[in-house]
């Protein structure tokens, strides 16, 4: 189904005849659109936020506001299946996180919110198939890294028009700070540090019509990376802050993230802490492990003097790179992931995480590693890949999905990257950034690593992944010009993976 522009982007026009006179009063509360997420066989999470003045704190009264909702089998909402009322609370920025159950598995639904005499856009969502059933296909759009100032969100327009079953967004939904060259838009504010700052930044991004269309088209699974808080932060350490000042900032950032994502209440932060690593399944076709590689990690190895964050180092100058005690995921999450992978369920096992897992920097001479990703936690990566090596083929073919590096990448993963003759245990696909500018060093190093089949840092876009019981088909979808809001997209490269055979083939 192509995007219904009238219903998804212009609720006031679609429903003008049914609204009270107050609808023309300039207090439209649904300026940030609608969204859904966490699809389960019997339900989903439906989201919206009331914000008639979105860039200045929201513009809502400091009191709870009742919001009515309806979910139906048709896009004109003539066959409703559930309806009710929920309260939007001021302490949650008047956001709604409606956790619905009682729905039928493997169904498309349509939903809408109403309040203050106004109606929201109509969103489209779906439930997952029930356990024990294997669907013929699942279409996933994989996206990350959308710096608002550096381009337009045309990738989301194309995603919406492609009618995916699911969007997997893998971090850097907002950027806390301004940076880059030849900017085409402005944040219109300073670096985000307070709860109000982060709320306004999310509202700016969420007000984008193309991003709203992608959210309204299907359910999302989301996780965060660093820029939802600050660049290259790890655990309790930012680049320039640490300890209590940084934890206060992290608490504000986590709260604003939850307020603007279609996440359940179980993911709501408690101060600077929030559990967002979780599992989801699409019947017996696919199982998802959604990771958080920021909150629990050990500090970056060999940080530069006077600052936190990442560095570029060799093994000779940074012995901590090979310290087996260090973890990117933290002990609890690492054990949780290991247990889930060993249990195994689904034809495909998808690990949704933020960054590149394949080693980058091998070849002749002393390898230089960027410590912000898995290269900075090499024994932890090897533990994970060894767990995948122990699995039986019927436990699901592993696919690792990532973002962060502002480049397309396809690679075969092995516990020991220095032994390319050994069998691959998983295939990795990294989606380039939606808008964020690239670093040329990635493209220059790809040919030095034999496990990397393809890498390209020159284009912006997203990854279209189609799963069937027999194969996974990946299309690297690239925009012609991210500074042009109407830019077309093309397929840069295609790859295929056969079920039970974690190896890359031309698509």
TINUVO-145490 format. One record per residue: x, y, z of N, C-alpha, C in turn. Coordinates in steps of 0.2 Angstrom, whole numbers. Layout:
! TINUVO-145490
     npx     npy     npz    capx    capy    capz     cpx     cpy     cpz
       X       Y       Z       X       Y       Z       X       Y       Z
...
//
This chain:
! TINUVO-145490
     npx     npy     npz    capx    capy    capz     cpx     cpy     cpz
       4      -6       0       0       0       0       4       6       0
       3      11      -5       7      17      -5       5      21       1
       9      26       2       7      31       8       1      35       6
      -4      35      10     -10      39       9      -9      46      12
      -7      50       8      -5      57      10     -10      61      14
     -16      60      12     -22      63      15     -23      61      22
     -23      54      23     -24      52      30     -18      52      34
     -12      51      31      -6      51      36      -3      57      37
      -4      62      33      -1      69      34      -6      75      35
     -12      74      34     -17      80      34     -23      78      38
     -23      76      44     -29      74      48     -34      80      48
     -32      86      48     -37      91      49     -41      91      42
     -38      90      36     -42      90      30     -46      84      30
     -43      78      32     -47      72      31     -53      72      35
     -53      75      41     -59      75      45     -62      81      47
     -61      86      42     -63      93      44     -71      93      45
     -75      89      41     -82      90      42     -84      87      49
     -80      83      53     -83      80      59     -80      84      65
     -76      89      64     -72      92      70     -76      98      72
     -76      99      79     -79     105      82     -76     112      79
     -79     117      80     -76     124      78     -70     125      81
     -68     122      87     -61     124      90     -56     121      85
     -57     117      80     -51     115      76     -48     120      72
     -51     126      71     -48     131      67     -45     136      72
     -44     135      78     -42     139      83     -34     140      84
     -31     136      80     -23     136      80     -20     132      86
     -24     128      89     -21     124      94     -21     116      92
     -19     115      86     -18     108      84     -13     105      89
     -15     100      92     -10      96      97      -6      91      94
      -7      89      88      -4      83      85       1      85      80
       5      90      82      10      92      77      16      87      76
      17      82      81      22      78      80      20      71      77
      14      70      75      12      64      72      10      59      76
      10      53      74       9      47      77      14      41      76
      14      36      80      19      31      79      17      25      82
      19      19      80      18      13      84      24       9      84
      25       4      88      31       0      89      29      -6      93
      35     -10      94      35     -16      98      29     -21      96
      29     -23      89      23     -27      87      24     -34      90
      18     -37      93      18     -43      96      12     -47      93
      11     -53      94       5     -57      91      -2     -54      93
      -2     -51      99      -9     -49     101      -9     -41     102
      -4     -38     100      -4     -30     101       2     -27      99
       1     -20     100       7     -15      98       7     -10     104
      12      -5     103      12       1     107      10       6     102
       5      11     104       3      16     100       6      23     103
       9      27     100      12      33     102       9      40      99
       9      45     103       8      52     101      11      56     106
      11      63     105      13      68     110       9      74     108
       6      77     113       2      83     112       7      89     113
       7      93     108      12      98     108      10     103     103
       5     108     104       3     113     100       8     118      99
      13     119     103      19     123     102      25     119     103
      27     115      98      32     110      99      39     112     101
      41     118      98      48     120      99      49     124     105
      44     125     109      45     129     115      41     126     121
      44     120     122      41     116     127      35     112     126
      32     113     121      25     109     119      19     113     120
      19     118     124      13     122     124       7     120     127
       7     114     131       2     111     135       1     114     142
      -5     114     145      -6     116     152      -2     111     156
      -1     113     162       3     108     167      -3     104     171
      -6     100     167     -11      96     170     -13      90     165
     -15      84     168     -17      79     163     -22      81     158
     -22      78     153     -27      79     147     -29      72     145
     -36      71     144     -39      65     142     -38      65     134
     -36      59     132     -35      58     124     -39      52     123
     -43      52     118     -47      46     115     -43      43     110
     -44      37     109     -41      33     104     -45      28     101
     -44      26      95     -48      20      91     -43      17      87
     -44      10      86     -40       6      82     -45       2      78
     -44       1      71     -49      -2      67     -46      -6      61
     -50     -10      58     -47     -14      52     -46     -10      46
     -49      -4      45     -49      -1      39     -46       6      40
     -43       9      35     -40      16      36     -45      22      37
     -51      21      35     -56      26      37     -59      25      44
     -57      20      47     -59      18      54     -67      17      54
     -69      14      49     -77      12      49     -78       5      52
     -72       1      53     -73      -5      57     -69      -6      63
     -70      -2      68     -66      -2      74     -66      -8      78
     -61     -10      81     -60     -16      85     -59     -14      92
     -56      -9      94     -55      -7     101     -55       1     101
     -57       4     106     -57      11     107     -57      12     115
     -55      18     117     -54      20     124     -52      27     125
     -50      28     131     -47      35     133     -41      34     138
     -36      38     137     -30      38     141     -28      45     143
     -24      45     148     -22      52     150     -15      54     148
     -14      60     145      -8      62     144      -5      66     149
       0      65     152       3      68     159       8      73     157
       8      78     161      13      84     160      20      82     162
      21      77     167      27      75     168      30      70     163
      26      68     158      29      64     153      28      68     146
      28      75     147      28      79     141      21      78     137
      16      76     140      10      74     137      11      69     131
      15      64     132      16      59     128      11      53     130
      10      49     124       5      43     125       9      37     123
       9      32     128      12      25     126       7      20     128
       2      19     123      -4      15     124      -2       8     122
      -2       3     127       0      -4     126      -6      -8     125
      -7      -9     118     -13     -13     117     -12     -20     117
     -17     -24     119     -17     -31     118     -24     -33     115
     -26     -39     115     -32     -42     112     -33     -41     105
     -28     -40     101     -28     -39      94     -27     -46      90
     -29     -47      84     -27     -53      81     -20     -53      78
     -17     -59      78     -10     -59      75     -10     -59      68
      -4     -56      65      -3     -55      58      -8     -51      55
     -10     -46      57     -15     -41      54     -12     -34      54
     -15     -31      49     -14     -24      48     -20     -20      51
     -18     -15      55     -23     -11      58     -22      -3      57
     -27       1      58     -26       8      58     -29      11      64
     -26      17      66     -27      20      73     -27      28      72
     -30      31      77     -31      38      77     -32      40      85
     -29      46      86     -31      49      93     -35      55      92
     -39      57      97     -42      64      97     -42      67     103
     -42      73     104     -42      77     110     -43      85     108
     -45      88     113     -46      96     112     -49      98     105
     -54      93     103     -58      95      97     -54      94      91
     -48      90      91     -44      89      85     -42      82      85
     -41      80      79     -39      73      77     -32      72      75
     -29      67      77     -22      65      74     -22      63      67
     -16      62      64     -16      58      58     -18      51      59
     -20      48      54     -21      40      55     -15      37      53
     -13      32      58      -7      28      57      -9      21      55
      -4      18      53      -5      11      50       0       7      54
      -2       1      57       2      -3      61       0     -11      60
       4     -15      62       3     -22      61       5     -26      67
       2     -32      68       4     -36      74       8     -42      71
      12     -45      75      17     -50      73      13     -57      72
      15     -61      68      12     -68      67      13     -72      74
       9     -76      75       9     -80      81      15     -85      81
      17     -87      87      22     -92      87      20     -99      84
      24    -102      80      22    -108      77      20    -107      70
      20    -101      68      18     -99      61      24     -96      57
      25     -98      51      30     -95      47      28     -91      41
      28     -85      41      26     -80      36      30     -81      30
      27     -80      24      31     -80      18      36     -75      17
      35     -69      20      40     -64      20      40     -58      25
      45     -55      26      45     -49      31      50     -44      28
      47     -38      27      51     -32      24      53     -27      29
      59     -26      30      62     -22      36      66     -16      32
      65     -10      35      69      -5      33      73      -3      39
      80      -3      37      85      -2      43      88       5      42
      88       9      47      90      16      46      93      18      53
      97      24      52     101      26      58     104      33      56
     106      37      61     110      43      60     107      48      56
     103      52      59      99      57      55     100      64      57
     106      67      56     108      74      58     103      79      54
      99      82      58      94      87      54      97      92      50
     102      95      52     105     101      49     109      99      42
     111      92      42     115      90      36     111      88      30
     105      87      30     101      85      25      94      84      26
      90      83      21      83      82      22      81      74      23
      75      73      26      74      66      28      70      62      22
      73      63      16      70      60      10      70      52      11
      75      50      14      75      42      15      69      40      18
      66      44      23      60      42      26      54      42      22
      54      47      17      49      47      12      49      41       8
      55      39       6      55      33       2      53      27       6
      55      27      12      54      21      16      46      20      17
      43      26      18      35      26      19      32      23      13
      34      25       7      31      24       1      33      16      -1
      38      13       2      40       6       0      35       1       4
      31       4       9      27      -1      13      30      -6      17
      35      -5      21      38     -10      25      34     -13      30
      35     -19      32      32     -22      38      34     -19      45
      41     -17      44      44     -15      51      50     -10      49
      51      -5      53      57      -1      53      61      -3      59
      68      -4      58      72      -5      63      77       1      63
      76       5      68      80      11      69      85      10      74
      92      11      72      97       9      76     102      14      79
      99      20      81     102      25      84     104      31      81
     105      36      85     106      43      83     100      46      79
      95      45      83      88      48      80      88      56      80
      92      59      85      93      66      85     101      67      86
     103      73      85     110      75      87     109      80      92
     113      79      97     113      84     103     116      91     101
     121      91      96     125      96      95     125      98      87
     127     104      85     128     106      78     135     104      76
     135     101      70     142     100      67     141      99      60
     147      99      56     146      97      49     147     103      45
     147     102      38     149     107      33     142     108      28
     142     114      26     137     115      21     130     113      23
     128     116      29     122     114      32     116     117      28
     110     113      28     104     115      24      99     117      29
      99     115      35      94     117      40      97     118      47
      94     121      52      97     123      58      93     120      64
      97     118      69      94     116      75      90     122      79
      92     128      77      89     134      80      90     134      88
      95     131      90      96     131      98     103     128      99
     105     129     105     112     127     107     112     119     108
     118     117     110     119     110     112     114     108     117
     110     102     117     106     100     121     109      97     128
     107     100     133     109      97     140     104      96     145
      98     100     145      93      99     150      87      95     147
      83      93     151      77      90     148      73      94     143
      72     101     145      69     105     140      72     105     133
      79     105     134      83     106     127      82      99     123
      82      93     127      81      87     123      74      87     120
      69      89     124      62      88     122      61      93     116
      64      99     116      63     103     110      67     100     104
      73      97     105      76      94      99      72      88      96
      70      84     100      65      79      97      59      82      94
      56      87      97      51      90      93      53      93      86
      58      96      86      61      98      79      61      92      74
      64      87      76      65      81      72      58      78      70
      54      77      75      48      74      75      43      78      70
      44      85      70      39      89      66      41      88      58
      46      84      56      47      83      49      42      79      46
      39      81      41      34      77      38      36      70      35
      42      70      32      44      63      30      45      58      35
      48      61      41      49      56      46      42      54      49
      38      59      50      31      57      52      28      52      48
      29      52      41      26      47      36      28      40      38
      35      40      39      38      33      40      36      30      46
      35      35      52      32      32      58      25      30      57
      21      33      53      14      32      52      13      26      48
      18      23      44      17      18      39      17      11      42
      21      10      48      21       3      50      25       4      57
      25      -2      61      28      -1      68      36      -1      67
      39       2      72      46       2      73      49      -2      79
      55      -4      78      59      -6      84      65      -1      84
      66       2      90      71       7      91      76       5      96
      82       8      95      87       8     100      91      15     100
      95      16     104      99      22     104     106      21     103
     110      26     101     117      26     101     119      32     105
     124      36     103     127      41     107     124      47     107
     122      50     101     120      57     100     113      58     103
     110      53     105     104      54     109     106      57     116
     112      57     118     115      60     124     120      64     122
     126      62     121     132      66     119     137      61     115
     141      64     111     145      61     106     150      56     110
     150      50     108     155      45     110     154      43     118
     149      45     121     148      43     128     148      36     129
     151      34     135     151      27     137     149      26     144
     144      23     146     142      22     153     141      29     156
     145      30     161     145      36     165     149      42     163
     152      41     157     158      46     155     156      48     148
     156      55     148     155      58     141     162      61     139
     162      64     133     168      67     131     171      72     136
     167      76     139     169      82     143     166      82     150
     162      77     151     159      77     158     159      70     160
     159      69     167     158      62     170     155      63     177
     153      57     180     150      57     186     143      60     187
     142      64     192     135      66     193     133      71     188
     137      76     186     135      81     181     133      77     174
     137      72     172     135      68     166     129      64     167
     128      61     173     122      57     174     116      61     174
     116      67     177     110      71     176     108      73     169
     113      74     165     112      75     158     109      69     155
     112      63     156     110      57     154     102      55     156
     101      57     162      94      56     164      89      60     160
      91      66     159      86      71     155      86      68     147
      91      66     145      91      63     138      87      57     137
      88      52     142      84      46     142      77      47     143
      75      52     147      68      53     148      65      56     141
      68      61     138      66      63     132      66      58     126
      70      54     126      70      48     121      64      44     122
      63      42     128      57      38     130      50      41     128
      50      48     130      44      52     128      42      52     121
      47      51     116      46      52     109      47      46     105
      47      40     108      48      34     105      42      29     107
      40      25     102      34      20     103      36      15     107
      38      16     114      41      11     118      36      10     124
      36       4     127      32       3     133      34       6     139
      30       6     144      31       9     150      37       5     154
      38      -1     152      44      -5     155      51      -2     153
      51       2     148      57       6     145      58      13     148
      53      15     152      53      22     155      59      22     160
      63      28     159      69      28     163      67      29     171
      72      27     175      72      29     182      78      33     183
      78      39     183      84      43     183      88      42     177
      94      41     178      99      40     172      99      33     170
      94      28     172      94      21     170      88      19     166
      89      15     161      83      13     157      85       7     154
      81       2     154      82      -5     151      78      -5     144
      82      -5     139      79      -5     132      81     -11     128
      86     -15     131      88     -21     127      82     -26     128
      80     -29     123      74     -33     123      74     -38     117
      69     -42     117      68     -47     111      61     -46     108
      60     -48     102      54     -48      99      54     -53      93
      48     -56      91      48     -61      86      43     -60      81
      44     -62      75      39     -62      70      37     -69      68
      33     -72      72      32     -79      71      38     -83      72
      38     -88      67      44     -93      67      49     -90      62
      47     -85      58      52     -83      53      58     -79      56
      57     -75      61      63     -70      63      62     -69      71
      68     -69      74      68     -67      81      73     -61      81
      71     -56      85      75     -50      85      78     -49      93
      85     -48      93      88     -46      99      90     -39      99
      87     -34     102      88     -27     102      93     -25     107
      99     -22     106     104     -21     111     105     -14     112
     108     -13     118     110      -6     120     118      -6     122
     122      -3     117     129      -4     118     132       2     121
     128       7     124     130      13     127     130      13     135
     124      11     138     123      12     145     128       8     149
     129       2     147     133      -3     152     140      -4     150
     143      -1     145     149      -3     143     155      -1     148
     160      -4     148     166      -2     151     169       4     148
     172       9     151     175      15     148     179      13     142
     179      18     137     183      17     131     191      15     133
     194      11     129     201       9     130     205      15     129
     210      17     133     215      21     132     213      28     130
     208      31     134     206      38     132     211      43     132
     210      48     128     215      53     127     215      57     134
     221      60     135     222      64     141     217      70     142
     213      70     148     209      76     149     202      75     146
     200      70     143     193      69     140     191      62     140
     185      61     139     182      54     138     181      52     130
     177      47     129     176      46     122     181      41     119
     181      41     112     185      36     109     192      39     106
     196      34     104     202      36     101     204      31      96
     209      33      92     212      28      87     219      26      89
     219      19      90     225      16      94     227      10      90
     233       8      92     236       1      90     236      -3      96
     236     -10      95     237     -14     101     243     -13     105
     249     -11     101     255     -10     105     254      -4     110
     251       1     108     250       7     112     244       6     117
     240       1     116     234       1     120     232      -6     122
     235      -9     127     234     -16     129     227     -17     131
     223     -12     133     217     -13     136     212     -16     130
     214     -15     124     210     -17     118     209     -25     119
     214     -29     121     213     -36     122     211     -38     129
     209     -34     133     207     -36     140     201     -40     140
     201     -46     142     194     -50     141     189     -48     147
     191     -44     152     187     -42     157     182     -36     154
     184     -33     149     180     -27     147     174     -29     142
     169     -26     143     163     -28     139     160     -22     136
     157     -22     130     153     -17     127     146     -17     129
     143     -23     131     136     -23     133     135     -24     140
     140     -25     144     140     -26     151     138     -33     153
     140     -35     159     139     -42     160     132     -45     160
     127     -41     163     120     -43     163     118     -44     156
     119     -39     152     116     -39     145     119     -44     141
     126     -45     142     130     -50     138     127     -57     140
     126     -58     146     123     -65     148     116     -66     145
     112     -61     145     105     -61     143     106     -63     135
     110     -60     131     111     -61     124     113     -68     123
     118     -70     127     121     -77     126     115     -82     127
     112     -81     132     106     -86     134     101     -86     128
      99     -80     126      94     -80     120      97     -83     114
     103     -82     112     106     -85     106     106     -93     107
     108     -95     113     109    -102     114     102    -106     113
      97    -102     116      90    -105     116      87    -105     109
      89    -100     105      87    -100      98      80    -101      96
      77     -97      91      70     -98      89      69     -93      83
      66     -96      78      65     -93      71      70     -95      66
      68     -94      60      72     -96      54      78     -91      54
      77     -85      56      82     -80      55      83     -77      62
      89     -76      64      91     -73      71      94     -66      69
      91     -61      71      93     -54      69      96     -50      76
     102     -48      76     105     -44      81     105     -37      79
     100     -33      82      99     -26      81     104     -22      86
     109     -19      83     114     -16      88     116      -9      84
     120      -5      87     121       2      85     127       2      80
     132      -2      80     138       0      76     140      -6      72
     146      -5      69     149     -10      65     152     -15      69
     151     -22      68     154     -27      72     160     -30      68
     160     -30      62     166     -33      58     173     -29      60
     178     -32      61     184     -29      62     186     -24      56
     189     -18      58     191     -14      52     198     -11      54
     203     -12      50     209     -10      52     215     -15      51
     213     -21      48     218     -26      48     222     -25      41
     226     -31      39     230     -30      33     237     -29      35
     241     -26      31     248     -25      32     249     -19      37
     255     -20      40     256     -15      45     252     -16      52
     254     -11      56     250     -11      63     243      -9      62
     238     -13      64     231     -11      63     230      -5      68
     226       0      66     224       5      70     216       5      71
     214       4      77     207       3      79     204       9      82
     197      10      80     193      15      83     190      12      89
     191      15      95     189      11     101     181      12     103
     177      16      99     170      17     101     166      11      99
     168       7      95     164       1      93     167      -5      95
     165     -11      92     167     -17      94     175     -18      93
     178     -14      89     185     -15      89     189     -13      95
     185      -9      99     188      -7     106     186     -12     111
     183     -17     109     181     -23     114     181     -29     111
     187     -31     108     188     -37     104     187     -43     107
     189     -45     114     187     -51     117     180     -52     118
     176     -47     119     169     -47     120     166     -49     113
     168     -46     108     166     -48     101     167     -55     100
     173     -57     102     175     -64     100     170     -69     104
     169     -67     110     164     -71     114     157     -72     111
     155     -66     108     148     -66     105     148     -71      99
     154     -70      95     154     -74      89     155     -81      90
     159     -83      95     160     -90      97     153     -93      99
     149     -89     102     142     -91     104     138     -93      98
     138     -88      93     135     -90      86     138     -96      83
     144     -97      84     148    -103      80     145    -109      83
     143    -109      90     141    -115      93     133    -117      91
     130    -113      88     123    -114      87     122    -119      81
     116    -123      81     114    -127      76     111    -123      70
     111    -125      64     108    -122      59     101    -121      60
      97    -125      63      90    -125      64      88    -120      69
      93    -117      73      92    -112      78      91    -105      75
      92    -104      68      91     -98      65      98     -95      62
      98     -93      56     104     -90      53     105     -83      55
     111     -82      58     112     -75      61     113     -70      56
     110     -64      57     111     -58      54     112     -52      59
     118     -49      58     119     -43      62     118     -37      58
     114     -32      61     112     -26      58     115     -20      62
     118     -15      59     121     -10      62     120      -3      59
     123       2      62     123       9      59     129      12      61
     129      19      63     134      22      67     139      25      62
     142      21      57     148      23      54     147      27      48
     140      29      46     138      33      40     141      30      34
     140      23      33     143      20      27     139      13      27
     138      11      20     135       4      19     141       0      20
     139      -6      23     144     -11      23     141     -18      23
     144     -23      20     142     -30      20     148     -34      22
     148     -39      27     154     -43      29     151     -49      32
     156     -54      32     155     -60      35     159     -60      41
     156     -63      47     159     -62      53     162     -69      56
     168     -69      58     171     -75      61     174     -73      68
     174     -78      72     177     -77      79     185     -74      78
     188     -77      73     195     -75      72     196     -72      65
     196     -65      65     196     -62      58     203     -63      55
     208     -66      58     214     -67      55     215     -74      52
     209     -77      52     209     -84      49     203     -84      44
     204     -80      38     198     -80      33     196     -86      30
     200     -92      31     198     -98      28     193    -102      33
     192     -99      39     187    -103      43     180    -101      41
     175    -105      43     168    -103      41     165     -97      44
     161     -93      41     158     -87      43     152     -90      48
     151     -86      54     146     -88      58     140     -83      58
     141     -78      54     135     -73      54     137     -68      48
     132     -65      45     133     -60      40     131     -53      43
     134     -48      42     133     -42      44     131     -37      39
     126     -33      40     124     -28      35     124     -21      39
     127     -16      37     127     -10      40     123      -5      36
     119      -1      38     115       4      34     119      11      35
     120      14      29     123      21      30     118      25      33
     120      32      34     116      37      38     110      39      33
     105      41      37     100      45      33     102      51      31
     106      55      35     108      62      32     116      63      34
     118      60      40     124      62      43     130      61      39
     135      66      38     140      66      34     145      61      36
     149      58      30     153      53      31     160      55      33
     164      50      35     171      50      36     175      46      31
     179      49      27     182      45      21     187      40      23
     189      40      30     193      34      32     191      27      31
     184      27      32     181      20      31     182      17      24
     180      21      19     181      19      12     188      17      11
     193      21      13     200      19      12     202      13      15
     199      10      20     202       4      23     198      -2      21
     192      -2      18     189      -8      17     193     -13      13
     196     -11       8     200     -17       4     205     -20       8
     207     -18      14     212     -21      18     209     -27      22
     203     -28      22     200     -33      27     196     -38      22
     198     -44      22     195     -49      17     188     -51      19
     187     -50      25     180     -52      27     175     -47      25
     177     -41      23     172     -36      21     171     -37      13
     165     -38      11     163     -39       4     162     -32       1
     160     -27       4     158     -21       1     157     -16       7
     160     -10       5     159      -4       9     159       2       5
     154       7       7     154      13       3     152      19       8
     156      24       9     154      29      14     152      35      10
     151      35       3     150      41      -1     142      43      -1
     138      38       1     131      39       0     127      39       6
     121      43       6     116      42      12     110      38      10
     107      35      14     101      31      13      99      27      18
      97      21      16      95      16      21      96       9      18
      94       4      22      95      -3      20      88      -6      20
      86      -9      14      80     -13      13      81     -20      14
      78     -24      19      80     -31      20      73     -35      19
      73     -40      15      68     -44      14      69     -51      17
      66     -54      21      67     -61      24      61     -65      21
      63     -71      19      59     -76      17      61     -83      21
      57     -88      21      60     -94      24      66     -97      21
      67     -95      14      73     -98      11      79     -93      10
      78     -86      11      84     -82      10      82     -75      13
      88     -71      14      88     -64      16      91     -60      10
      87     -55       8      89     -51       2      90     -44       4
      96     -41       4      97     -35       6      99     -30       0
      95     -24       0      97     -19      -5      99     -13      -1
     105     -10      -3     108      -4      -1     105       2      -5
     100       5      -2      96      10      -5      99      17      -4
     102      20      -9     106      26      -9     102      32     -12
     102      38      -9      99      44     -11     104      48     -16
     101      51     -21     105      55     -26     109      61     -23
     105      65     -19     107      71     -16     103      72      -9
     106      71      -4     103      72       3     101      79       4
     104      84       1     102      91       2      96      93      -2
      93      88      -6      87      90     -10      82      86      -7
      77      89      -5      71      86      -1      67      81      -6
      67      82     -12      64      78     -17      68      73     -21
      74      72     -18      79      67     -21      77      60     -22
      78      57     -28      76      50     -29      81      46     -26
      80      39     -26      84      34     -23      85      29     -28
      91      25     -27      93      20     -31      96      14     -27
      96       8     -30      99       3     -27     107       3     -28
     111       3     -23     118       4     -24     121      -3     -25
     119      -8     -21     121     -15     -21     116     -19     -18
     116     -26     -21     111     -31     -18     116     -37     -15
     114     -40     -10     117     -46      -7     111     -51      -5
     113     -57      -5     108     -62      -3     112     -67       2
     108     -70       6     110     -75      11     105     -80      11
     108     -86      10     103     -92      10     102     -95      17
      96     -96      19      95     -99      26      99    -105      27
     102    -105      33     107    -110      35     114    -109      33
     115    -104      29     122    -103      26     124     -96      27
     127     -94      33     129     -87      34     134     -85      30
     133     -84      23     138     -82      19     135     -77      14
     139     -72      12     136     -67       7     137     -70       0
     131     -68      -4     131     -70     -11     129     -64     -15
     130     -63     -21     127     -57     -25     120     -58     -25
     116     -52     -25     109     -52     -25     106     -51     -31
//
